[in-house]
Amino acid sequence: MNAPDTPPFFIATTEPEGQQFDAWTQEPLLISMEQGGIDWPSACRNGTCRTCMGQLTRGQVRYEIDWPGLSAEEKADGYVLPCVAYPCSDLALNGGV
């Protein structure tokens, strides 16, 4: 799944707190946040309940499910569901949604 030149993780930051964590390319952001000691709200962990929703202020993610529980407008505005979003770059995620 990863290209040979893709790093195993990216650097991610939560906003506005500024907490930094390693965002592993083969794990959803939520799992990486938890492993980094970040307490982020979550419930279903399958992309439907929207409890974990945040907004990317920098960076990109990908999904391995066809369409997570976000509207086209929300996706265009940078909203993501960390429970099913995988990092594609260094990123910043605002949890004050």
WONORNOR-V300320 format. One record per residue. N is the residue number from 1. RES is the residue in one small letter. SS is DSSP state (h for helix, s for strand, l for the rest). NEAR is the number of other C-alpha atoms within 12 Angstrom. Layout:
BEGIN
n:N res:RES ss:SS near:NEAR
n:N res:RES ss:SS near:NEAR
END
This chain:
BEGIN
n:1 res:m ss:l near:13
n:2 res:n ss:l near:14
n:3 res:a ss:l near:10
n:4 res:p ss:l near:7
n:5 res:d ss:l near:8
n:6 res:t ss:l near:16
n:7 res:p ss:l near:19
n:8 res:p ss:l near:22
n:9 res:f ss:s near:24
n:10 res:f ss:s near:28
n:11 res:i ss:s near:29
n:12 res:a ss:s near:36
n:13 res:t ss:s near:31
n:14 res:t ss:s near:34
n:15 res:e ss:s near:23
n:16 res:p ss:l near:17
n:17 res:e ss:l near:15
n:18 res:g ss:l near:16
n:19 res:q ss:l near:23
n:20 res:q ss:s near:24
n:21 res:f ss:s near:29
n:22 res:d ss:s near:33
n:23 res:a ss:s near:38
n:24 res:w ss:s near:31
n:25 res:t ss:l near:32
n:26 res:q ss:l near:27
n:27 res:e ss:l near:27
n:28 res:p ss:s near:32
n:29 res:l ss:h near:47
n:30 res:l ss:h near:42
n:31 res:i ss:h near:30
n:32 res:s ss:h near:33
n:33 res:m ss:h near:34
n:34 res:e ss:h near:23
n:35 res:q ss:h near:18
n:36 res:g ss:l near:21
n:37 res:g ss:l near:15
n:38 res:i ss:l near:25
n:39 res:d ss:l near:18
n:40 res:w ss:l near:30
n:41 res:p ss:l near:23
n:42 res:s ss:l near:26
n:43 res:a ss:l near:17
n:44 res:c ss:l near:18
n:45 res:r ss:l near:24
n:46 res:n ss:l near:25
n:47 res:g ss:l near:27
n:48 res:t ss:l near:22
n:49 res:c ss:l near:19
n:50 res:r ss:l near:26
n:51 res:t ss:l near:25
n:52 res:c ss:l near:36
n:53 res:m ss:s near:37
n:54 res:g ss:s near:35
n:55 res:q ss:s near:32
n:56 res:l ss:s near:34
n:57 res:t ss:s near:25
n:58 res:r ss:s near:24
n:59 res:g ss:l near:25
n:60 res:q ss:l near:29
n:61 res:v ss:s near:35
n:62 res:r ss:s near:27
n:63 res:y ss:s near:27
n:64 res:e ss:l near:20
n:65 res:i ss:l near:17
n:66 res:d ss:l near:12
n:67 res:w ss:l near:18
n:68 res:p ss:l near:27
n:69 res:g ss:l near:28
n:70 res:l ss:l near:29
n:71 res:s ss:l near:17
n:72 res:a ss:h near:13
n:73 res:e ss:h near:11
n:74 res:e ss:h near:19
n:75 res:k ss:h near:23
n:76 res:a ss:h near:14
n:77 res:d ss:l near:16
n:78 res:g ss:l near:28
n:79 res:y ss:s near:32
n:80 res:v ss:s near:45
n:81 res:l ss:s near:46
n:82 res:p ss:l near:49
n:83 res:c ss:l near:37
n:84 res:v ss:l near:37
n:85 res:a ss:s near:45
n:86 res:y ss:s near:36
n:87 res:p ss:s near:43
n:88 res:c ss:l near:30
n:89 res:s ss:l near:26
n:90 res:d ss:l near:29
n:91 res:l ss:s near:35
n:92 res:a ss:s near:36
n:93 res:l ss:s near:40
n:94 res:n ss:s near:28
n:95 res:g ss:l near:29
n:96 res:g ss:l near:18
n:97 res:v ss:l near:21
END
